[in-house]
Amino acid sequence: MNRSLPLSSRFAPLLTSLAAIVAALVLGGLFLLIRGKDPLAAYAMLFERGLGTSYGLTQIFINMAPLLIVSAGLLISLRAGVWNIGIDGQLMFGALLAGVAAAAMAGTIPPPLMWLAAALAGIGGGLLWALVPGILRVRWGLNEIITTLMMNYVALNVTSWLVKGPVKDPAVVPPQTVLIPKELRLPHIPGTEVHIGLLVGLVVVALVTVLFRYTVPGFMLDILGKNRQAAIHAGMPVNRLTLAALLASGAFAGLAGANDILGVKGLFQGNWNPGYGFAAFALVYLARLNSLWIVPFAFFLSFLSIGGEMMARPLGIPTYFVAMLEGLMLLCFAVATWFERIRSPYAAADE
């Protein structure tokens, strides 16, 4: 029984993730040292600029909003055993449709209705971009890793073409959609400078938690991810579940894109790609596919991103340093889970 496990065993997954983070920070410090930088000074500034100022904290929470939504959607697909590598393409296409829809309705309907319509447009865009890989997977068995990855490149070029032509704002030279007036964008949470998109992200995480803890579809998705053959023998609609997981992941990616457009940017620009997909993979695996753990790890990765940007210029640190840290975390996490699996037979014997 799990109740008989020692406390250290119960929290072993969390400790594994924390160990991976610490190891990645140490390796990142060695990288800075090799480049002639002081890692202690760099990390001190990282914390000082990220957590020690109201501006830094505000930016962290703003950055958390789309990351929470993207990661919640990715968690659905990964727990179902579906690898959605096309998060970035789905997000871009959803963001473009949301930006076009919001700009077209701005000032003609009440703002809440405009936000809802733009959010639905974003969800539709992300879902549409995930539909092709989903059909290719369930109809012809094509590997979704390849198809979703390729769709990222298609999305980058299609959105770039659209924003330079059919949906371009004719009043400006740069390739972008019509700007949504600032007063019509998402309002701030009272008493803060953070828009309500953060609350949307928290609600999405809560919904995904309910899905996997209390619903039959969530249970079936879990079984599918853990043992596809068992799901088939149990008579579960495997193809429909696979397609649903990929579409849900794409829909949430599109909603995250709409969140960024409505809450921060106010328009879609050519070649814009925030790159949330890679960060979301690091986040979801560090959270051990646990939906509630997404929230603190989203805060941590947002802190790294914002603090890293704010320390890069004063200390002359490469702008790719934070992305490198995220990659190191995944590598260290893989090694740490390998050690964890070595111990698992002993843990299983205690259950």
PyMOL commands that set and color helices and strands:
alter all, ss='L'
color gray80, all
select helices_A, chain A and resi 2-4+7-10+12-34+39-51+54-79+87-105+111-140+144-164+182-184+197-214+216-226+228-233+238-265+276-286+294-315+321-350
alter helices_A, ss='H'
color red, helices_A
deselect
rebuild
show_as cartoon
